[in-house]
Amino acid sequence: MRPAAHGRAWRTAAAALLLVALTAGGTRAQDGPLTWKDAQSLLRAAQRDTLGHGSDPAALDTLGAALRRVTRLADAEAMHRRALEFAPERRSSMAALGNVLLLQGRTDEAAEWLVKAGEAEGVAADLYAARLRQGDWRAASALAEAAGDAGRIPLLERMAEEGAFQLADGSPEQTRITFQRAWPVPLV
């Protein structure tokens, strides 16, 4: 092996090892701290690894996860959708797409994809968050333990029974709040 080729092979192996080490904990943003520089490095590695493998769902999902980490959510969504074009039954792609849609605030669509993903990794927590955002307290309470939030089950059940947002009896439909002062601290 020539020295230049040996150096290139070593750099490629080091980049692959770095990618494996940084993504070993999963692809969710809440999995642990990751610096911006590390996230950009992961993105460059994923882009490089996807070249020539545009029909490989695993490579597309890895690129989508790296794009999500640098908050390029529209691009991440496109990568996960493309992965689903090549492997329509791939549950990890469905879960990743649901997570991206949830981050974009498209809760109803995210919940649909997360339900389709079934028991894929991270689905319980994302579906729990989607149900909370939708105000579906009963469904959220059913998912709370699986999402690691079992302490909220009594509260969620109470909110499902009584309703979360109620006006007290006799309270007016409109209220006027007078403004007191702007400096040093605004008082209302």
N, C-alpha and C positions, 0 to 999 in steps of 0.2 A: 504494500500500500504506500502510495506517495505521501509525503508529509502534509501537503495541502488537503488531500482527501481524508487523511487520518484526522486532521484538525476539524474538518467539516463533520465527520461522523461523530467525533467526540462532542461537538457543540449540539448536534441534533439529539444525541443521547442525553446530554445534560438538560436540554430544553424539555424533553419528554419526561425525565425524572422530576424536574421542577413542576411540570404540569400535573403529574400524578400526585406529588407531595402536596400541592396547593389545593387540589380538588378532592383529596381523600375523604374529607368530612362531608361531602355532598355539594350540591349546587345552590342551595337556598341562601339567601342573603343573611338570614339569622344564624347560620351555622358557626360563625365565628368572625373574629376581626380579620380584615384583609385590607392592606393599604391600597391607595389609589394606584401606586406604581405596580404593585403585584397584580391588581385587576387588569391594568393595561397590558402587562406582560402576558397574562393568561389569554387576553383577547388576541394579541399578536400570534401567540402559539396556536390558538384554536383556528385563526384565519389561515395560518400556514398549513396546518394539518388538514384543513377542509379542501384546500386546493387539489383539484383532480379527484375529489371524493364527494362531489356535489349531490350524489344520490345515496350516500351512506347516512341513514337516519341517526346513528350514534354520533357521527362527526357533526351533523347539523345541530343536534341537541347540545353538544358541547359548545359549539359556537353560539348558540342561542343563550346558554347559561352565562357565557363570558360577556355577551352583549348586555344581558340583564344586570350583571354586576357593575357595569359602567353606565347604567341607566339609559341605555339606548333601547327602550322598550318596544318601539315600533319595529326595529330591526330584529329584536329577539323574537317578537311575535311571528314575523315573517319566516324566520329560521325554523321555529317549532311547527308552524303550519306546513312548511315544505317537508319537514321530516315526516309529518303525518300523511303527506301525499304519497311517499314511498313506502310507508308502513302504517296503514290506517288503524291497525289494532294495537299499536305500541302505546302501552299505558303510561310509560314514563314521559313520552312526548305530550300526551294529553294532560298529565299533571303539570308539566312545565308550562304548557300553554295556558292552563287555568291560572297558574301563579302569576304569569305576566299580565293576563287580563285583569286579575285582581289588583295588581299594582297600578294598572292604568285606570282603575275605578269602574271598570265594566263588570260589575258584580254579578249580574244575572247570567251573562254569557260565561263568566268564569265558573260559576256554580255548575252550569251544565257540563262543562268540560271536566270539572273535578269529579262530578258524579260518574261520568263515563270512565274516568281513570280508575275508579274502584279503590283497591287497597295499595296503590302505588305509594312510594315513599313521599312523605310530606303532605299527602292529600288531606289527612284528617285535620291538621292545623289550618290549612288554607280554606277548606270547606267550612270549618268552624268560623273563621274570620269572615267568609262570605255570608254565612247565615246571620252573623251579628250585624253586618252592614245592611242586610236586607230587612232586619227587624223581625226575623223569624226566630223568636225566642225559644219556642218548643224544640225546633230542630237543632238550635245551637246548644241547648241543654243536653240533648242526646249525644252530641259530639264533644262536649266539654271534657269529659274524662279522657277520651282518646287523644285530645289535643293538649293534654297536660294542664288543664284549667278546671279541675274537679271542684275546687273551692267555690266556683261561681254557680254551680248547679242549682242550689236553693234560690239564689237571686233570679236566675233565668226562669226557673219554674214559676216563681211569684210574678215576674213580669209577664209571662205567658198567660197566667190566670187573670190578673188584674189589669193588664195593660201598662205600658211603660210610661206613657205621657198622658196625664190627665189634668184637666183644670179643676181646681178646688171648687166646691159648690159655692155659688154666689160670686165667683170672681168675674170681673168684667172681661169682655172680649178684647178691649183695647185698654192700654195703660199709658199715661203720660209720665215721662221721666224728666225731671227738671235738671238742667245743667248748672252746676254750682261754680266751678272754676277750672281753668285749664293749666294753671301753673301753681306750684311745682309738680303736682300730680293731678291729673284729671279726676275730678270727683263727679259722680253722677248721683 
